[in-house]
């Protein structure tokens, strides 16, 4: 028996994915179908780069729709309010300082489906999150990253 992968995510992350899915189905899908129709009018499809480009985009959109539908169907909403205060868990924001230089960093730990490191949301599967999960304010943690080892001290968990 095959079990579906569960995708932990915050309610905000689920809403973001639902919005993307709606956009793909109601807008992007129609746009690419129109592009294909126009490209067919250019003649020989074997040498029609516009047609090939539109077909590639259509395949990408359909793949993304399928992925999003699967993620949403198997979503597990994270409720960080049920975890202990001051403990690093999914859905919480953790602030830590790198030791010994004291540089502060802030990340929200989310499921892989909604991770966006550029906006401070890291996947619970990342090396940093894995090292920080279930730790508490004041804990010193050694983190093994692709860039090397670092030690941090957790200063705040929101």
Secondary structure, DSSP 8 states (H G I E B T S, - for coil): ------EEE-HHHHHHHHHHHHHIIIIIHHHHHHHHHHHHTTS-GGG-HHHHHHHHHHHHHHHHHHHHHHHHHTEEE--GGGS-TTB--TT-EEEEEEETT--EEEEEEE-GGG-BGGGTEEETTSHHHHHHTT-BTT-EEEEEETTEEEEEEEEEE-
